[in-house]
Amino acid sequence: TMPEINYFAPAVCVIGDTMYLTHSGGGAIYKTDDPKSGQWTRVGKPVNWSDPALFVDDDGRVYCYYGCSPTEPIFVVELDPNNNMALLQGPNELFYENRAAHGFEVAGDQNDNQNAECWMEGPWMTKYGDTYYLQYGAPGTQYASYADGCYTSKSPMGPFTYCDNSPISYKATGYLVGAGHGSMFQDLQGN
């Protein structure tokens, strides 16, 4: 058995016939060719990350975006899929919270507590055309105002530019509040 398979904030990617898994509880990476079997092999621990998001680009290069902190930025690393996901590049700092310019990053149920910390967390990468869209959650899961911002780049390693239409997802009312960690994706019809 592998207790790490049950850790929070998991991330997976598939390369060929192999599925890779990592998580927030320390950042070890595991792989399997048969996930239904429950048999996983530990391949390494390139970075001690939190809230990771694995991303395989069109050219087969692999990246991990991560971050879950009120003081640290969102980071990216490039991993080597031909060498047990060893670290190739990074970690690179991508962006920090900017409450002065991004009002939805201000803490509180109505984004009204300038003195509370803003948690930048849960990054997720989506590529559409030749543009990379990097989502993140802020200001914290405990607030009704929790929303997803977005930055774009022409390179998976950055630099990234803030999307002026952020937050790109936001829900502050209802039975469950907050947008949660965003995970945009493109479906099989290209939507």
N, C-alpha and C positions, 0 to 999 in steps of 0.2 A: 504494500500500500504506500501511497505517497500523500502525506497530509497537505503538502503545498498545493495540491490540485484544488483544494477547497478554500484557498485564500481569497480575500476580497479584491475587487477591481481587476478581474482577469483580462488578458489580451491574447488573441490568437491570430495566427496567419498560416496560410497553406502555401507551400512551395512544392510543386510536383505532387508526389503522393504523401508528403510529410506534413503533419500539423505541428506547429510550435505553439507553446503556451508559456506565458509569464503572468505576473501578478504584482500587486502592491506590497506584499509582505516580504520584501527583501530583494526581489528582482531576479531570482534564478529562472533560467529558461529550460524547458523540457520539450521533448519531441516524441512523436509516435507515428507509425505508419498505419495504426489501427486504433483510433480513439475509443471504439466500442469495447476493446479488450481491457481498457483500464491500465494498460502497461505503458509507462512513460519512462524515458531515459533522460537524466539530467545532462545537459550539454554545456552549461556554464552560467556564470553570473557576471556579465560585462559591467553593469552599473547597478548601484543600490537605488533603484527608482521607486516612485510611487505614481499611481494612476497611469500606467503605461498604455500606449496605443501602438501596436505594431503595424507597419505599412510596407507593403511590397509594391514598388513602382513598376511601371510598364517594362522597364529594362532589366527587371529582376533584382535590382538593388533593394536592400532592406533597411528601414529606418525605425527608430522608436522615439516617439514624442512622449514626454512625461512631465509631471509636476503636480503638486498638491500642497500648497504652502501659502501662508500669509506674507512671507518675506522673500521667497525664492521665485525666480521666473519660470516660465515654461521652457523646457530644454528639448534638444534633439541630438541623437547619436545615429551614426551609420553602423550597421552590423554586417558581419561577413557570413553569408549563408553557406559559403564553401569551407568555413572553418569554425563550425559549431557556434555560430553567431557571435564570434569574438568582436571586440570593439575595433572599428576601422577609423572612425572620425568622431570627434567631440569628446565630452559633451559641449554643445554650443548653446549659449543663452540666447533665447529668441525674443522674449518680451516680458516685461513686468506689468503689474497692475498700474493703472493710471486713473485714479478716481477723479482727479481734477478735470480730466477731459472726457471720461467715459462714465456718465452718471449712473448707469446700471451696475457699475462695479462698487458703488457705495453700499455699505452694509445696511441691514434693516429691512423690515417687511415692505417699507415704502421707499427704500434707498435713501434713508434720512439720518443715518448714524455715521457721520464722518469720523468719529473717534474709534469705531470698531474696525477690526482687521478685515481686509478683503482677501478671500481665498481664491487664488488662481489655480484651477484644477481640471482634471478630466479632459486633456486634449484629445482631439480626434482629427485625422487627416482624410480629406477627400480630394481626389484629383479629377478635374473636369477639363477636357481639352488640354491646353498646355499650362493651366493654372492650378496651383496647389492651394486648397482652402483648409486652414487650420482653425478648428473650433476649440473653444475652451469654456468652462463654466465659471461663473462668478455671481455674487460675492461670497456665497457659502450655502451649503445644502439646507441649513436650518432656516433660511429666509424665504418668505413667499415670493420675494423679488428675484430669486435665483434664475439666471438666464444664460444664454450661450452667445458669446461674442465670436468674432471671426477675423482672421488676418489672412492675407494672400501673398503668394510669392510665385516667381517663375522657376524657383529651385526648391527642392525638398529640404535643403539645409538653410534656406533663407538667403538674404534678409527678407523679413515679412513686413507688409504694410497693413495697417489697421483698415478694416472695412467700415466706412462711414454709416452703413445701414445696420450696424450692430446695435442692439442684440438681434441676432438672426432668428432666435426662438425665445419666447417669453410667455409664461402663463402664471399669473399671480392670484388666480381665484379658482374656486371649485372645490371638489372633495379632496383632491390632491393638488398641492400648489407647487410651483417651481418647474422649470423646464427640465432640470436634471442634466447630467452630462450628455451633450449632444453627440449624435452619431449619424450625420447625413451619409447617404450612400446613393449610388446610381443603380437603378433597377435594370432588368434585362431589356426593357424597352427604351433605355436611355434617359428616363426621367430622373 
